Amino acid sequence: MTSAPRSVQLYSVRDALAHDLGGTLRALAAIGFTNVEPYGFVDRADEYAAALGEAGLVAPSAHAGLVSAPDPAAVFAAAQKLGVTTVVDPAIPAERWTTRSDVVASATRLGELAAQAADFGLTVGYHNHQWEFEPTVDGAVAFEVFTDALAPEVVLEIDTFWSTVGGADTPALLRSLGDRVTLLHIKDGPLSLDDDLQLPAGQGALDVPAILAAAPTALRVIEFDGYVGDPLEGISASFAWLDDHDR
């Protein structure tokens, strides 16, 4: 049996990328990655496209602000240049999750963006943090209101760490959302808002095996918002853990 496919969010190695884009991508390829998830690529699309090709990597998904973007078409054109198929909005601010009108407006806007993205051959997705699960709107968790209002063309990238920190039963959440979840962010650690406490998969408080089992077809995207030490070592440890536990 082979391991499930996986990727890595390049924000995890942002300092190394700023210093040496090509070398950092080659280091990730040496770990065993064939997929990566870029961020901040719109103004560097040509540079990223060349470096990905030289490292033998592809970018099936990428992060870029969409709801707040003044020119979403520019984002989609840059994503197309990189060979991206899913553009994921990484965050709608916490203050936009406290009223039903705001939550529904965000979902509606993502649906409009998905229709625009389709003209570029792209899919639109949304990535959560913890704050979507903390407030309630008319007695319901804000994220549930959001997904109920979301157009079916919009996919979800569930950050399994932050959903758990926000209070969700993440395996149950994934089962309820089914194939709407096409991507998972995988990391571990104590259930803390302190990014620097994050750990490789299997070393913290999350039931990562149950999370993976609940979304067997979603692309696993390793990520650290913060990491004490060399993030490449943490990424490599998560990659090795997935080799042993996610088949």
N, C-alpha and C positions, 0 to 999 in steps of 0.2 A: 504494500500500500504506500501511496505517496502522501506527503503532507498537503494540507489545504493551502491554496495560494495565499501569499501575503505580500505586503508592501510596507513602506515606511514613510511617515510624514516628515518632510525635510525640515520643518520647523525644529525638530528635535536636535538637529545639527547646525543650527543657524549661525553660530559663531564660526564654525569650521567652513561653512559655505561662503560666508562673507570673505574669508581669507583665501580660500582655494576651492572654487566650485568644482572644477574637473577632478581634482584629487579626492575630494570628499565623495563625489559620486562613484569614483573608482573604488574607494574603500568600502562603500556599501555593496557594490557589486561583488567585491572579494568576500564579503560575509556570506553571500549567496542570493542576494536580492536580484530579481529581474524587473520588479515594479517599484516605483517611488511615487510619492504624492507631493508635488511642488506647492509652494505658496509664494506670494510676492513675485510672480513670474511675468506679469503683464508688461512691465517696462524692460524685461530682460528675455523676452521670448526667443529671440534669435540666439542669444548666448546659451540659454537653457537647452534649446533644441539641439545645438551642436554638441554640448557637453553630454547630454543624455545619449546621443548616438555614439559618441566616442567611448562611453562607459558600457555600452550594450544594455541600456536600461530603457524602459518605456514608462509612461505616466498615464495610467488609465483614469486617474482622478487627480484633481487639483483643487486647492482652496483659493477663493477670491471673493471679496465682498461683492455681493450682487444687489441686495435690497437697497444698499446705500450708494451704489455705483452711479456716477453721473452719466456714464456711457457704457452700459452693459455690452453693447455690440463690440466694443474694443476688447473687453474681457473674453468674449466668445471667440473673437478672431485670434487672439493670442493663444487661447487654449487649443484651438484647431491647429495652429502652427506646431504645437508640442505633441499632437496626436492624442490629446486628452479626449475622453468620451463623456466624463461626468465632472461638471464644475460644481463645487460644494461651497455654499456660503458658510463661513466658519463661525459666525456669531451674529445674532441680533441682540442688541444690548438688553441688559436685565430690566431696565425701566420700561421696556416695551412688552413685558409679560405680566402686567398686573391688572389689565382690563380686557374684557372680551373684545371690545372694538379694536384695540391695538393688536391682540393676538390674531384675530381674524384678518385684519388688514395685512399683517405680515404674511400669513398663509396665502392670501389672495395675490399679493405682489409676487411671491415665488411662483405661483401658477402662471401669472402673466410672463414672467421671465422664462419659464419653461417653454412656453409657446414661442418666444423669441429665439431661445436656444435651439429649438428643433430646426429652425431654418439653417443653422450651422451644423446640423447633425449631432447635436449635443444634448445631454440630459442635465437637469439641475437637481441638486440635492441640498440638504441642510444638515449641519453638524451642531449638536447640542453641547451645552455646558451644564453645570448643576442648577443654574438659576431657573431654567424652564420647568423644573420639577418641584421647586420650593413654594411658589405662590399658588393659590387656588383662585379660580375664576368661577363665580356662581356655584361654588361647592365642588368643582372639578379641578384636577391638576391642570395647570396652564398648558403643559405639553399635550395632554389629551385633547383639549379644546383645539389646539393647533393642528394636530394630525387629523382630527375630524373635519376640519375646514380645508385641509390641504388637497389640492388637485392630485389625482392618482398618478399623473406623469412625474410628480416631484418625488424623488427617492430620499431615503434617510441614511445618514451616516451616524450611527449611534456611538457616541463616546462612552464606552461601557464603564469607565472609571467615574466620569463626572455624573452620569445618570445615577450611579450607586451612591455617590456622595450626596446627591440631591434628594435621596430617599427612595428612589425607585427600586423595585425588585427587578433587576435588569434581565435575568432569564425570562421571567414572566412577561416583561415588556416586549422583549424580542419575539416571543411566541405570539403575542397579541398582534404585533405589527407584521409578522410574516415576511413575505417577499418584498415588502416596501423597503426593508432594510437591505441594502446592497453592499454596504461597507460598515466595518466596525473599527473603532479605535481601541487598541489593546494596550493597556498598561496596568500597573498594580501599585500597591502601597497601602499605608494606613489611610483610613477615610478622612482625609485632611484637605483643607484648602491650600496648604503649603506645598507649592509645586516641587520644592527641593526634596520632599520626602518620597517622591514617586520612585517606584522600583520596577525591575523587570517582571514580566509575567510569571506567576507562580511563587512570588516572594512576599506577597502582601496579604491584605484582608479579603480580596475579591475571590469569589468562587469562579475562577476563569474557566475551568473545564465545563461548568454548567452554562456559562455564558456562550462559549463556543458551540456547545451542543444545541443551543436554542436558535442559532443562526448558521446552520451548516454550510450554506452556499455563499454567505457574505465574504467579501474580500477582507482579510485581516490586515489592518494597517497599524503597525507598531508605532507608538508615539511616546515622547516624554515632553511635558510642558517645562519641566525643570529636572535636573539630574545632578547629584553631587558626584563628581568624578568625570570620567571621559564618557560622554553619551554614546560613542561608538561601542564601548564595552557593554553598556546597558542594552543597547539595541542588539548586539550580538548574543547576549544572554537570553533575551526574549526570543530571538530567532531560534536558538538551540532548544529552548523550552518548547516552542511550538513544534519543532521537529519531533520531539518525544511525546507530545501530549495531544496534538491536533491532527488526527488522521481519519 
